[in-house]
Amino acid sequence: THYLEEADLLCDRVAILVGGRIVKTDSPRVLKAAAEEESVIEFSFGRETSGLVEDLSNRLLGVKIVAVDHDKVRIYGGIPTDVYANVFQFAKDKGMEIHSINSIKPSLEDAFIKVTGLSPVVMAVEKGGR
């Protein structure tokens, strides 16, 4: 299947193929664990975050910060306890509320991308998307 969410839910073992050749075989759990190189933490502030990414980037060095939706940011990398402490202090300094915090675990799609090196855009085209 090209639907990795389906494979993750239904399969005990998955074979990843590239160009018709098997490049990796294992359980979805093991494949996803191998893709987990860095922490990914998502913070929801309940307000527009586009202007906050640069401010947060100045406070959190050595991490990648991406705006998600209109009120969330994802922080890739760093030591989780340092990330939490800095974001909490940042929110306090800005008079903002943190509405939710999620630790994002890698999906089977993330594992596929890591194993194959294919981009999400190429994967969407393969699935018939745009």
N, C-alpha and C positions, 0 to 999 in steps of 0.2 A: 504494500500500500504506500501511497504518497502521503497519507494522513497519519502523521506521527502521533497525534493525540490519540487516535484510534489504536494504534499499535501499543502505545504506553498503557492504555486501559485494558486491552484484551490479550496481550502476549506475555508469555513467560520468558521468551528469548527473542531477540531481534537481530537480524543481519542487516548491516548497512552496506549498500551497494553503490558503487560509482562506476559508471561506464559498463555496467553488467557484471562487474567483479565484486566479490565480497571483500570489504576492507576491514570490517570489525564485526564480531558477533559476541553478544553478551546479554544479560538481563537488562531491562530498562533502568532498574535501580542502579546497577553498576555503571552503565553508560552515563547516566545523569550525574553520578558522583564524580566521575572522571572529568566532567565539564565544570565542576565547581572549583575554580582556581582562586576566586576572590569573592569577598562578601558583596552582596547587593542589598541595599536597604532603601526602601521607599518611604518617604515622608509625605503626608497629606496635610496641607496647611489651611485648607478651606478658603483660600483666596488665590488670586492670580500669582503665579510664581515666575513668570518670564523675567522680571527684573531682579529676582532674587538669586538666580544661578551665578551671576558674576560676583555678587556679594559673598555668597557661600564659598565660591571657589577661592576667594582671597583668604578665607578663614581655614579652609580644609585643603592643604597642599598635598599633592601626590595622589589625588583621587579624581575620578571622572564624574561630573555631575550633569545629569540630563533632565530637562523639563519633560514631564509626562502629563498628558491631559492639560488642564488649565490650572490645577491646584496642587499638583504633585511633582516631586523631584525624586530621581533615583540616584543614589550615590554608589559608584562602583569602586571597590578597593578600600584600602585603609584598614586600620584596626577598629573593629566594630565599637569597642568601648570609647575610643577617642572620637569616632564619628558621632555617636550618640551624645556625648558630652558637649561637643562643639555645636551640634545642631540645636540642642536644648538651650545652650547659652545664646546662640544666634537668635532663636525665636523669642527668648526673654528680652534681649536687647532691642529687638524690633517691635516688641509688644504684640507678637503673633501667637496664636494658638496652634498647637499641633493636634490635628484631628485624628490621625492614625499613623501607625508605624508598621511596616511589613518587612520581614526578611524574605527576600525573593530567592527561591531555590531554582536551579536550572531545570529546564524542560528537556524532553527527548529531542526536540528541535535544536536546542542549544548544543546538546551532545552531538547531533548530526553535523551541525555547522563546525564544531571543533574538530571532529574526525575527518570531515571531507574538505574543509576549508571553503566550502561554497557559501555565498552570501545569502541572506534572507530574500533578497530580490530575485536571485537565480532560482531559489526554491519555490517562490511564488509563481514564477513563469512555468516551472516544471509541473506544478499542480494545476496549471491552466488559468492562473490569476494574472494580474497585471503588475 
